[in-house]
Amino acid sequence: MRCVWRRRRLSLALLAWLTLARAGGSAEAPLRFGTDANDHSGLSPAARALLTHALQSLGQQVHFEPLPLRRSLSMTEQGLLDGEAMRIRAVAEEHPNLLLVPVPLVAMEIIGYVRRGETGPADVNALAGWRVGFPRGVVALERLLAQVPRRVEVTTRQDLLRLLRIGAIDVALFASTAGEPDIDAAQTEGLSRLPTPLHTTALYALLHVRHRALLPRLTQVLQQMEASGESARLRSAAWAALRAQALTESR
């Protein structure tokens, strides 16, 4: 009799474990997307807002992991992350394990700062004669500056502005987006922003190839969001929050 009760308790325990396992497995784990840890522009908040909304409409949660851009790309290529929040089209073309979501999330502008009273280049094609500083790991900038002989990669915005201020570089380049506020005046004392962007390019989300089945559904949702104006609303809200934060920090 004791053996019968022991087997019954074991059976009940196994049944309870299987029930819990099934319940736990019914909810998909959040997708993990890499995002630029050093991005001080409105690009990342806008892209995150669009991706979050689109994926949630598909019943999928998402978690964004701020990482250096090179590390993030390597991790996604290896499948340690599920996707990238913002990359140029060429990144997907050069990495077979990455799939382009073919709806631009944001448009990146390359803006420049020079010392006050000095002139600067009119566009990226005129940068060859200048000493140029730019944020480390931004693939779009790396490609645009590949033929510029005197260029310096810097990790933080503060370091980049410091190099410009002391005359170690002639131009400091940043990734920005239309409509976002200038860098805080306290950080750019003695410096001036160039009047027009030097270059503009679209940024897209990427998925690891294991999420191939998700690609058409996510593409369709993002297309619908663009057509309805929802994407524009989410971008504006993200940039408004950024402006409000910049205003608060300047007080």
Beta strands, then each sheet from edge to edge (+ up, - down):
strand 1: 31-36
strand 2: 62-67
strand 3: 83-87
strand 4: 98-100
strand 5: 106-115
strand 6: 132-135
strand 7: 151-154
strand 8: 171-176
strand 9: 191-193
strand 10: 199-208
sheet 1: 2+ 1+ 3+ 10- 4+
sheet 2: 2+ 1+ 3+ 10- 5+ 8- 6- 7-
sheet 3: 2+ 1+ 3+ 10- 5+ 9-
end
